[in-house]
Amino acid sequence: MTSTIQNPLPHVSTVADPFGVKCEKAAPSVSVIIPAYNVAAYIVETLDSVFSQTFVDFEVIVINDGSPDTAEFERAIGPYRERILYISQDNGGASAARNAGLRAASGELIAFLDADDLWSPGYLEEQVKFIQRAGCDVACADAMIFGEGPDAGKSYMETLMNTAPASGEATFLELLSAEKSFITSGVVARREPILEIGLFDEQLKNAQDFDLWLRLARHGARLAYQRKVLLKYRCRQDSLSGDAINSHRREIRVFDKIEQSYPLTPRERAEVSAVIRKRRALLEYELGKLYLLPGDFARARESFAKSNSLSPALKPRLALWLTRVAPNLMKSLYARRSEKADAK
């Protein structure tokens, strides 16, 4: 992978004061890392939100991950070029882009931000204070969802059916079971633990953030919730997060990695396998429902069958039976239920 860095900011720079005496300029407290791919239409609004922060001791690192809209993107960020560290590299996915930012970062804290999301003016100030007060290594704030999709107008933690606590820490098993979940643009973390566990896994083109939180928790890092709504999360079909089917598939791939490569004791493996089995069953059931809408009945049946084999229950068994004997009726029933849910 090749990359170019423009406006590099060293960890410590030498400057002269008005009397000609040389002195060292300390590294910023926070490094803001923004991966970018096909976001020329959004990046200005995102950078505006960053440079409107009440907390000002930060640097901004923007990583162009081989985006096809590079010419338009570079015109858009033109007014900010003197204020950011701009890295342009071949396309490697979000993991590679964020890792490039982490390697270039000089702050003790890392603030992750997708290039189409928006921070409130007090975001960094509130997050830094929270980390200092709570003594945690990772802080995740709540976000208001906007843009496309049925969850627009809700907060991120509301969409988790209130399973995320108003305060407290998130453990490895709670993250694994989806009892608790983090949103990447709402995360500020200490850089050192991330470096210690080896950065993002570049073999995971998606869901690499989920994998990172899990590995940090396994490493002994303290992950905590900041329940305040401090950012706006843009929901769009072509975003880093992608659609629901791909989201479920990505999560399942992380489960594969955990079972195949995480160093677990026999007791931990038994506990983790039970959680993953239950989670796989739920995700396969949800995948089955999603395959119904476009009429992909073969995949729907396959997912319902997998769900029932992983965790035998009435719902997946009934869904499998109906999709076999009356697939169009099953599709109609699910479409109607989805419309009602979206209308709420």
ZAROPA-375840 format. One record per residue: residue number from 1; residue in three letters; x, y, z of N, C-alpha, C in turn. Coordinates in steps of 0.02 Angstrom, whole numbers, plus 50000, padded with zeros to 5 digits. Layout:
NUM ALA X Y Z X Y Z X Y Z
...
***
This chain:
1 MET 50042 49940 50000 50000 50000 50000 50044 50062 50000
2 THR 50029 50109 49955 50067 50171 49953 50026 50227 49981
3 SER 50059 50276 50011 50023 50332 50039 50066 50394 50036
4 THR 50033 50450 50035 50068 50514 50039 50039 50554 50096
5 ILE 50083 50590 50132 50062 50630 50189 50077 50703 50175
6 GLN 50027 50744 50182 50035 50815 50170 50023 50854 50235
7 ASN 50061 50906 50246 50058 50945 50308 50072 50902 50369
8 PRO 50128 50863 50368 50141 50820 50425 50153 50859 50489
9 LEU 50126 50834 50544 50134 50866 50609 50177 50820 50653
10 PRO 50239 50837 50668 50281 50794 50711 50253 50792 50782
11 HIS 50273 50741 50819 50250 50734 50888 50273 50793 50931
12 VAL 50333 50816 50919 50358 50875 50954 50393 50919 50903
13 SER 50375 50981 50899 50405 51026 50851 50442 51082 50886
14 THR 50492 51109 50853 50531 51164 50881 50508 51229 50850
15 VAL 50491 51277 50892 50469 51343 50868 50508 51397 50904
16 ALA 50508 51456 50876 50543 51512 50907 50493 51562 50935
17 ASP 50506 51587 50996 50461 51637 51024 50482 51705 50996
18 PRO 50445 51758 51011 50460 51824 50982 50530 51849 50998
19 PHE 50564 51822 51048 50631 51845 51067 50686 51801 51036
20 GLY 50665 51754 50993 50714 51713 50959 50737 51652 50998
21 VAL 50705 51638 51055 50724 51581 51095 50685 51520 51071
22 LYS 50721 51467 51054 50688 51406 51030 50655 51368 51087
23 CYS 50596 51342 51075 50562 51302 51126 50523 51246 51092
24 GLU 50506 51196 51130 50470 51139 51103 50394 51149 51109
25 LYS 50359 51131 51057 50286 51133 51058 50260 51064 51074
26 ALA 50222 51059 51128 50198 50994 51151 50148 50965 51102
27 ALA 50144 50899 51101 50095 50865 51060 50025 50881 51084
28 PRO 49975 50879 51041 49906 50893 51062 49880 50838 51108
29 SER 49830 50853 51147 49800 50803 51191 49761 50751 51153
30 VAL 49728 50772 51098 49683 50728 51061 49701 50728 50987
31 SER 49701 50668 50958 49708 50661 50885 49641 50638 50858
32 VAL 49613 50677 50813 49549 50660 50781 49564 50623 50716
33 ILE 49538 50563 50709 49552 50521 50650 49489 50513 50609
34 ILE 49493 50535 50545 49435 50534 50501 49452 50496 50437
35 PRO 49429 50433 50430 49438 50398 50366 49387 50423 50316
36 ALA 49407 50426 50252 49362 50456 50203 49359 50414 50139
37 TYR 49299 50398 50117 49288 50362 50054 49220 50382 50027
38 ASN 49220 50415 49970 49158 50438 49938 49116 50483 49984
39 VAL 49148 50531 50015 49112 50575 50062 49123 50649 50046
40 ALA 49139 50665 49984 49150 50735 49965 49090 50778 49982
41 ALA 49031 50750 49977 48970 50789 49990 48960 50804 50064
42 TYR 48995 50770 50108 48983 50776 50180 49042 50804 50219
43 ILE 49103 50800 50192 49163 50813 50232 49167 50884 50259
44 VAL 49142 50933 50222 49146 51002 50246 49105 51011 50309
45 GLU 49044 50985 50309 49001 50991 50369 49033 50955 50428
46 THR 49064 50898 50415 49098 50860 50468 49157 50899 50497
47 LEU 49199 50926 50453 49257 50965 50476 49234 51029 50512
48 ASP 49181 51060 50487 49153 51118 50522 49136 51101 50594
49 SER 49107 51042 50605 49088 51022 50673 49149 51010 50717
50 VAL 49203 50986 50686 49265 50974 50724 49297 51040 50744
51 PHE 49302 51085 50697 49336 51149 50712 49291 51199 50748
52 SER 49231 51177 50767 49187 51218 50809 49189 51196 50881
53 GLN 49236 51151 50899 49239 51124 50966 49260 51176 51018
54 THR 49231 51172 51077 49252 51215 51132 49320 51194 51160
55 PHE 49336 51130 51152 49402 51103 51171 49446 51110 51109
56 VAL 49504 51142 51115 49543 51159 51055 49611 51125 51052
57 ASP 49629 51085 51102 49696 51054 51101 49693 50987 51063
58 PHE 49686 50992 50997 49681 50931 50957 49714 50941 50889
59 GLU 49729 50886 50857 49750 50885 50787 49699 50844 50748
60 VAL 49695 50857 50683 49647 50821 50641 49685 50785 50586
61 ILE 49673 50720 50580 49705 50679 50529 49651 50650 50484
62 VAL 49652 50670 50421 49603 50646 50372 49638 50598 50325
63 ILE 49610 50537 50318 49640 50486 50276 49595 50471 50216
64 ASN 49619 50490 50157 49583 50475 50095 49602 50403 50075
65 ASP 49555 50357 50082 49569 50286 50071 49557 50267 49998
66 GLY 49596 50299 49953 49590 50283 49882 49521 50295 49854
67 SER 49490 50350 49874 49421 50363 49855 49415 50383 49782
68 PRO 49364 50358 49747 49354 50378 49677 49334 50451 49668
69 ASP 49313 50484 49722 49294 50554 49716 49349 50600 49741
70 THR 49412 50579 49735 49469 50615 49763 49473 50688 49740
71 ALA 49464 50700 49676 49469 50769 49650 49417 50814 49684
72 GLU 49356 50791 49687 49302 50830 49719 49315 50836 49794
73 PHE 49339 50782 49824 49352 50782 49896 49407 50832 49914
74 GLU 49460 50833 49875 49516 50879 49889 49496 50952 49878
75 ARG 49452 50964 49831 49426 51032 49824 49385 51051 49885
76 ALA 49346 51004 49910 49302 51018 49967 49343 51035 50030
77 ILE 49398 50998 50041 49437 51009 50102 49489 51064 50094
78 GLY 49491 51095 50035 49541 51147 50021 49547 51200 50075
79 PRO 49492 51229 50100 49498 51281 50151 49528 51256 50217
80 TYR 49530 51190 50227 49555 51162 50289 49625 51132 50283
81 ARG 49655 51134 50223 49717 51096 50211 49774 51118 50257
82 GLU 49775 51181 50277 49829 51205 50321 49816 51186 50394
83 ARG 49757 51160 50409 49740 51145 50478 49735 51071 50492
84 ILE 49745 51030 50440 49739 50958 50449 49802 50923 50424
85 LEU 49812 50862 50448 49861 50816 50419 49822 50773 50370
86 TYR 49840 50778 50306 49803 50743 50254 49845 50685 50227
87 ILE 49818 50625 50232 49851 50565 50207 49809 50537 50150
88 SER 49841 50525 50093 49808 50495 50036 49842 50428 50023
89 GLN 49803 50374 50020 49832 50308 50011 49788 50265 49965
90 ASP 49817 50209 49943 49778 50161 49904 49722 50134 49947
91 ASN 49668 50113 49914 49611 50088 49952 49628 50024 49989
92 GLY 49615 50024 50054 49629 49966 50096 49572 49951 50144
93 GLY 49520 49992 50142 49464 49983 50188 49471 50027 50250
94 ALA 49418 50029 50289 49417 50072 50348 49470 50054 50399
95 SER 49486 49990 50405 49538 49969 50453 49605 50000 50435
96 ALA 49624 49993 50372 49689 50019 50350 49690 50095 50356
97 ALA 49635 50128 50341 49633 50201 50345 49640 50224 50418
98 ARG 49603 50193 50463 49609 50213 50533 49678 50196 50561
99 ASN 49707 50140 50540 49774 50123 50563 49826 50174 50539
100 ALA 49818 50199 50478 49863 50251 50453 49858 50313 50497
101 GLY 49797 50329 50516 49787 50386 50561 49817 50375 50629
102 LEU 49810 50314 50656 49838 50298 50722 49914 50302 50721
103 ARG 49945 50279 50667 50018 50281 50662 50044 50353 50657
104 ALA 50004 50397 50628 50025 50467 50621 50006 50509 50681
105 ALA 49963 50483 50725 49936 50523 50781 49989 50536 50834
106 SER 49983 50593 50866 50029 50611 50920 49992 50624 50986
107 GLY 49926 50624 50986 49888 50637 51047 49886 50576 51093
108 GLU 49880 50590 51157 49871 50536 51205 49803 50503 51196
109 LEU 49754 50543 51175 49687 50518 51163 49671 50518 51088
110 ILE 49633 50468 51066 49611 50463 50997 49536 50472 50994
111 ALA 49513 50516 50950 49441 50525 50939 49425 50502 50868
112 PHE 49385 50450 50863 49366 50424 50797 49304 50460 50772
113 LEU 49304 50474 50707 49247 50508 50677 49240 50488 50605
114 ASP 49182 50461 50585 49169 50447 50515 49157 50513 50479
115 ALA 49175 50516 50415 49177 50579 50378 49109 50607 50360
116 ASP 49055 50574 50381 48988 50602 50368 48949 50614 50432
117 ASP 48980 50603 50490 48947 50615 50554 48967 50683 50582
118 LEU 48930 50706 50632 48938 50774 50657 48943 50775 50733
119 TRP 48991 50811 50760 48997 50820 50832 48963 50884 50854
120 SER 48934 50883 50914 48910 50945 50944 48971 50985 50967
121 PRO 48965 51051 50976 49023 51092 50995 49058 51070 51059
122 GLY 49021 51041 51106 49052 51021 51169 49075 50948 51171
123 TYR 49075 50915 51113 49090 50843 51112 49157 50826 51144
124 LEU 49211 50854 51119 49277 50836 51145 49285 50857 51218
125 GLU 49261 50915 51235 49267 50939 51304 49232 50890 51352
126 GLU 49171 50870 51334 49134 50824 51377 49167 50755 51381
127 GLN 49192 50731 51325 49223 50665 51323 49289 50663 51362
128 VAL 49329 50714 51355 49393 50717 51392 49380 50721 51467
129 LYS 49333 50762 51486 49315 50767 51558 49290 50701 51584
130 PHE 49249 50666 51544 49220 50602 51566 49276 50550 51576
131 ILE 49323 50546 51530 49378 50498 51536 49419 50513 51598
132 GLN 49432 50576 51610 49471 50595 51670 49432 50578 51734
133 ARG 49368 50593 51734 49327 50582 51793 49316 50507 51806
134 ALA 49302 50469 51754 49286 50398 51761 49349 50355 51765
135 GLY 49406 50382 51743 49467 50343 51743 49465 50285 51694
136 CYS 49427 50293 51640 49420 50239 51591 49468 50248 51533
137 ASP 49474 50197 51491 49518 50199 51433 49480 50214 51369
138 VAL 49415 50199 51368 49373 50210 51310 49306 50239 51334
139 ALA 49285 50294 51303 49221 50324 51320 49178 50329 51257
140 CYS 49116 50307 51263 49070 50310 51206 49010 50353 51224
141 ALA 48999 50405 51185 48942 50450 51196 48882 50426 51154
142 ASP 48823 50450 51172 48763 50434 51134 48759 50481 51074
143 ALA 48721 50458 51023 48715 50497 50961 48642 50501 50940
144 MET 48624 50556 50907 48559 50563 50876 48565 50540 50803
145 ILE 48521 50495 50782 48523 50468 50714 48484 50514 50668
146 PHE 48513 50529 50609 48478 50570 50560 48493 50543 50490
147 GLY 48454 50566 50441 48465 50543 50373 48414 50491 50353
148 GLU 48437 50439 50317 48393 50387 50291 48380 50334 50345
149 GLY 48324 50299 50338 48311 50243 50382 48258 50257 50434
150 PRO 48229 50203 50461 48173 50209 50509 48194 50235 50578
151 ASP 48259 50233 50594 48282 50254 50660 48298 50329 50664
152 ALA 48291 50365 50609 48305 50437 50610 48261 50471 50662
153 GLY 48292 50515 50701 48256 50549 50754 48261 50516 50822
154 LYS 48290 50455 50823 48301 50420 50886 48375 50426 50905
155 SER 48389 50416 50970 48459 50413 50990 48484 50342 50979
156 TYR 48550 50336 50970 48580 50271 50957 48563 50221 51012
157 MET 48567 50244 51075 48554 50199 51131 48479 50181 51137
158 GLU 48436 50224 51110 48365 50207 51108 48353 50147 51062
159 THR 48390 50144 51007 48381 50089 50959 48404 50023 50987
160 LEU 48442 50024 51043 48464 49962 51075 48412 49937 51125
161 MET 48351 49965 51122 48296 49945 51166 48313 49957 51239
162 ASN 48351 50013 51251 48368 50033 51319 48410 49982 51356
163 THR 48446 49939 51319 48490 49891 51353 48555 49924 51375
164 ALA 48575 49979 51343 48635 50014 51364 48620 50053 51427
165 PRO 48663 50049 51477 48649 50083 51541 48662 50157 51538
166 ALA 48632 50194 51585 48643 50265 51589 48716 50280 51607
167 SER 48747 50235 51641 48817 50242 51659 48846 50173 51670
168 GLY 48911 50169 51679 48941 50104 51693 48987 50081 51638
169 GLU 49019 50025 51649 49068 49998 51603 49037 49942 51561
170 ALA 49070 49927 51505 49049 49873 51461 49103 49819 51463
171 THR 49083 49757 51477 49130 49702 51481 49134 49666 51414
172 PHE 49182 49621 51408 49191 49582 51347 49127 49543 51330
173 LEU 49099 49508 51378 49040 49467 51364 48978 49510 51349
174 GLU 48973 49568 51380 48916 49612 51366 48921 49639 51294
175 LEU 48981 49655 51271 48990 49677 51202 48977 49619 51154
176 LEU 49002 49561 51171 48995 49502 51128 48922 49484 51119
177 SER 48882 49488 51172 48812 49469 51169 48767 49524 51142
178 ALA 48796 49584 51129 48759 49643 51105 48714 49672 51158
179 GLU 48725 49653 51222 48690 49687 51276 48710 49760 51277
180 LYS 48773 49772 51258 48799 49840 51254 48836 49848 51188
181 SER 48834 49908 51161 48862 49920 51095 48890 49991 51091
182 PHE 48944 49999 51054 48976 50065 51046 48968 50089 50974
183 ILE 48962 50155 50966 48960 50186 50901 49026 50221 50889
184 THR 49060 50205 50834 49130 50226 50825 49139 50301 50826
185 SER 49096 50339 50795 49103 50412 50794 49092 50443 50862
186 GLY 49068 50404 50910 49058 50428 50977 49110 50404 51026
187 VAL 49166 50377 50999 49218 50348 51043 49280 50393 51046
188 VAL 49301 50405 51107 49367 50435 51121 49404 50384 51165
189 ALA 49466 50367 51145 49502 50314 51179 49575 50333 51190
190 ARG 49605 50305 51241 49677 50313 51252 49714 50276 51196
191 ARG 49765 50309 51168 49801 50281 51111 49843 50220 51130
192 GLU 49874 50221 51190 49922 50169 51208 49892 50099 51208
193 PRO 49833 50087 51238 49804 50019 51236 49790 49995 51165
194 ILE 49771 50041 51121 49758 50022 51051 49822 50000 51017
195 LEU 49877 50036 51030 49941 50016 51002 49963 49948 51030
196 GLU 49950 49937 51094 49971 49875 51127 49936 49813 51098
197 ILE 49874 49820 51076 49839 49761 51050 49846 49754 50975
198 GLY 49884 49800 50943 49898 49791 50872 49853 49826 50823
199 LEU 49819 49880 50845 49778 49921 50801 49717 49882 50775
200 PHE 49686 49908 50722 49628 49875 50691 49652 49816 50649
201 ASP 49611 49765 50645 49626 49706 50605 49610 49722 50532
202 GLU 49662 49728 50490 49652 49748 50420 49624 49691 50377
203 GLN 49621 49630 50405 49589 49575 50370 49513 49581 50373
204 LEU 49488 49620 50421 49417 49632 50428 49401 49698 50392
205 LYS 49371 49694 50335 49355 49755 50298 49298 49794 50330
206 ASN 49257 49759 50368 49203 49791 50405 49198 49759 50474
207 ALA 49163 49791 50519 49154 49767 50588 49220 49765 50626
208 GLN 49271 49799 50598 49335 49801 50632 49332 49841 50697
209 ASP 49285 49887 50702 49277 49925 50764 49249 49879 50819
210 PHE 49201 49837 50803 49173 49788 50851 49229 49743 50877
211 ASP 49270 49719 50831 49327 49676 50850 49376 49714 50895
212 LEU 49388 49777 50880 49436 49817 50921 49410 49825 50992
213 TRP 49345 49842 51000 49318 49850 51068 49324 49784 51107
214 LEU 49311 49728 51073 49316 49663 51106 49388 49649 51128
215 ARG 49436 49664 51084 49506 49650 51101 49530 49697 51156
216 LEU 49507 49759 51156 49525 49805 51210 49498 49780 51277
217 ALA 49435 49757 51276 49406 49730 51338 49445 49669 51363
218 ARG 49464 49625 51317 49504 49566 51335 49572 49586 51362
219 HIS 49598 49641 51338 49664 49665 51358 49664 49696 51427
220 GLY 49604 49710 51453 49598 49740 51519 49582 49814 51519
221 ALA 49569 49842 51460 49550 49912 51456 49480 49921 51485
222 ARG 49468 49980 51513 49403 49996 51541 49363 50036 51490
223 LEU 49305 50008 51469 49262 50039 51420 49198 50063 51454
224 ALA 49182 50127 51447 49125 50154 51485 49080 50197 51440
225 TYR 49018 50204 51463 48968 50244 51428 48965 50315 51454
226 GLN 48962 50362 51407 48944 50431 51420 48874 50438 51390
227 ARG 48822 50438 51430 48754 50433 51404 48730 50496 51369
228 LYS 48766 50552 51376 48744 50613 51344 48745 50607 51268
229 VAL 48694 50636 51236 48692 50640 51163 48739 50696 51141
230 LEU 48795 50679 51111 48847 50728 51095 48864 50730 51021
231 LEU 48829 50692 50980 48845 50692 50908 48784 50671 50868
232 LYS 48789 50681 50802 48737 50660 50756 48767 50607 50710
233 TYR 48732 50550 50707 48755 50493 50667 48713 50489 50604
234 ARG 48747 50497 50547 48711 50497 50483 48699 50425 50459
235 CYS 48637 50409 50446 48620 50343 50421 48608 50348 50345
236 ARG 48651 50314 50306 48643 50313 50233 48664 50244 50207
237 GLN 48636 50225 50151 48645 50157 50126 48716 50142 50105
238 ASP 48754 50192 50081 48822 50179 50057 48875 50198 50107
239 SER 48856 50203 50172 48904 50224 50223 48949 50166 50243
240 LEU 48998 50181 50288 49042 50129 50314 49001 50075 50349
241 SER 48946 50092 50379 48906 50044 50415 48868 49997 50369
242 GLY 48847 50022 50311 48813 49979 50263 48742 49961 50283
243 ASP 48712 49914 50246 48643 49895 50260 48640 49840 50313
244 ALA 48579 49823 50332 48569 49776 50388 48595 49706 50374
245 ILE 48586 49681 50313 48610 49614 50296 48685 49610 50303
246 ASN 48720 49658 50273 48793 49658 50278 48816 49668 50350
247 SER 48779 49709 50388 48797 49720 50458 48796 49654 50497
248 HIS 48743 49614 50486 48738 49549 50521 48793 49502 50498
249 ARG 48808 49501 50433 48860 49457 50408 48928 49476 50438
250 ARG 48940 49541 50445 49005 49563 50473 49012 49540 50545
251 GLU 48957 49547 50582 48960 49526 50652 48975 49451 50658
252 ILE 48944 49412 50614 48956 49340 50613 49029 49325 50597
253 ARG 49059 49364 50553 49129 49353 50536 49175 49366 50596
254 VAL 49157 49416 50636 49196 49428 50697 49190 49369 50745
255 PHE 49130 49339 50748 49122 49280 50790 49168 49224 50766
256 ASP 49174 49216 50700 49220 49166 50672 49292 49179 50697
257 LYS 49312 49242 50695 49380 49260 50716 49390 49244 50790
258 ILE 49341 49261 50832 49347 49249 50904 49356 49174 50917
259 GLU 49314 49133 50885 49318 49061 50898 49382 49030 50870
260 GLN 49409 49059 50817 49467 49030 50785 49534 49056 50813
261 SER 49536 49119 50836 49602 49147 50852 49608 49182 50920
262 TYR 49553 49196 50955 49561 49228 51020 49590 49178 51070
263 PRO 49640 49199 51110 49669 49153 51160 49623 49147 51221
264 LEU 49584 49094 51223 49535 49084 51276 49553 49022 51316
265 THR 49542 49026 51381 49550 48966 51423 49490 48920 51409
266 PRO 49495 48855 51427 49438 48810 51416 49373 48836 51447
267 ARG 49378 48864 51507 49318 48890 51539 49291 48951 51501
268 GLU 49336 48996 51479 49314 49054 51441 49284 49032 51375
269 ARG 49315 48983 51342 49290 48960 51278 49219 48933 51283
270 ALA 49206 48895 51336 49138 48868 51346 49088 48925 51354
271 GLU 49107 48975 51394 49062 49032 51407 49052 49073 51344
272 VAL 49106 49086 51308 49103 49127 51248 49064 49090 51193
273 SER 49076 49026 51186 49041 48987 51134 48965 48987 51145
274 ALA 48944 48985 51208 48873 48986 51223 48842 49053 51203
275 VAL 48877 49107 51217 48853 49174 51198 48851 49181 51123
276 ILE 48904 49158 51089 48907 49165 51016 48853 49122 50983
277 ARG 48842 49063 51008 48790 49019 50979 48721 49053 50982
278 LYS 48706 49082 51039 48642 49117 51047 48638 49178 51001
279 ARG 48693 49214 50997 48695 49273 50954 48691 49255 50880
280 ARG 48725 49202 50860 48721 49179 50791 48650 49161 50772
281 ALA 48616 49126 50819 48547 49105 50806 48502 49166 50794
282 LEU 48510 49217 50835 48470 49277 50826 48485 49312 50761
283 LEU 48550 49319 50744 48569 49353 50683 48545 49314 50621
284 GLU 48549 49248 50622 48525 49208 50566 48449 49217 50558
285 TYR 48413 49220 50614 48341 49232 50611 48325 49300 50579
286 GLU 48362 49351 50600 48353 49418 50572 48372 49420 50499
287 LEU 48425 49384 50480 48444 49381 50410 48389 49349 50368
288 GLY 48359 49296 50396 48304 49262 50361 48248 49310 50345
289 LYS 48230 49352 50393 48176 49401 50383 48196 49452 50329
290 LEU 48259 49473 50331 48282 49523 50282 48283 49494 50211
291 TYR 48299 49430 50204 48300 49399 50138 48229 49392 50110
292 LEU 48179 49391 50153 48110 49384 50130 48088 49443 50087
293 LEU 48107 49503 50107 48082 49564 50074 48096 49565 49999
294 PRO 48157 49550 49976 48168 49548 49903 48147 49483 49871
295 GLY 48118 49437 49911 48094 49374 49884 48148 49321 49875
296 ASP 48203 49327 49913 48257 49278 49910 48240 49221 49959
297 PHE 48192 49179 49939 48165 49129 49984 48215 49074 50001
298 ALA 48259 49057 49954 48308 49004 49967 48355 49025 50024
299 ARG 48379 49087 50022 48423 49111 50076 48384 49120 50141
300 ALA 48322 49141 50135 48281 49149 50195 48273 49082 50230
301 ARG 48257 49030 50191 48249 48963 50221 48315 48939 50252
302 GLU 48370 48952 50217 48435 48931 50243 48450 48965 50310
303 SER 48436 49029 50315 48449 49066 50377 48403 49043 50433
304 PHE 48339 49034 50419 48293 49010 50470 48313 48941 50495
305 ALA 48336 48898 50448 48358 48831 50467 48420 48834 50512
306 LYS 48467 48877 50495 48527 48885 50536 48509 48910 50606
307 SER 48464 48959 50608 48442 48987 50672 48412 48932 50716
308 ASN 48369 48892 50687 48335 48839 50725 48383 48784 50747
309 SER 48434 48770 50706 48482 48718 50725 48528 48743 50781
310 LEU 48544 48808 50780 48587 48836 50832 48551 48842 50899
311 SER 48487 48862 50896 48448 48871 50956 48375 48855 50941
312 PRO 48356 48791 50945 48288 48771 50927 48235 48810 50964
313 ALA 48189 48839 50927 48136 48880 50958 48077 48883 50909
314 LEU 48019 48903 50936 47958 48905 50896 47962 48955 50838
315 LYS 47988 49016 50851 47988 49068 50799 48027 49049 50737
316 PRO 48090 49028 50743 48126 49009 50682 48097 48946 50649
317 ARG 48071 48900 50690 48041 48839 50662 47978 48856 50622
318 LEU 47936 48900 50649 47876 48920 50614 47893 48961 50551
319 ALA 47942 49005 50557 47963 49045 50499 47990 49001 50444
320 LEU 48028 48949 50462 48055 48902 50412 47998 48865 50377
321 TRP 47950 48841 50417 47894 48804 50389 47853 48847 50341
322 LEU 47837 48908 50363 47797 48953 50320 47833 48973 50257
323 THR 47899 48982 50262 47938 49001 50203 47942 48944 50153
324 ARG 47934 48882 50178 47933 48824 50134 47866 48814 50100
325 VAL 47811 48819 50139 47745 48802 50112 47708 48862 50082
326 ALA 47722 48923 50108 47687 48983 50083 47735 49043 50085
327 PRO 47786 49042 50043 47837 49095 50047 47810 49165 50035
328 ASN 47764 49172 49987 47738 49239 49973 47695 49265 50030
329 LEU 47659 49220 50064 47620 49241 50123 47668 49263 50178
330 MET 47721 49226 50188 47771 49244 50240 47802 49312 50224
331 LYS 47817 49321 50160 47845 49386 50139 47797 49442 50153
332 SER 47733 49432 50136 47682 49483 50147 47674 49499 50221
333 LEU 47674 49448 50263 47666 49458 50335 47724 49498 50363
334 TYR 47786 49482 50342 47844 49517 50367 47846 49589 50341
335 ALA 47826 49599 50277 47826 49666 50248 47777 49711 50286
336 ARG 47719 49683 50303 47669 49721 50340 47695 49740 50410
337 ARG 47727 49692 50443 47754 49704 50509 47810 49757 50506
338 SER 47851 49755 50454 47905 49804 50446 47877 49874 50436
339 GLU 47823 49879 50397 47792 49945 50385 47764 49974 50449
340 LYS 47734 49931 50491 47707 49955 50555 47763 49979 50600
341 ALA 47819 49941 50601 47876 49960 50643 47906 50026 50620
342 ASP 47909 50037 50554 47938 50098 50527 47892 50158 50542
343 ALA 47827 50146 50547 47780 50200 50558 47779 50225 50630
344 LYS 47805 50185 50675 47804 50203 50747 47851 50260 50761
***
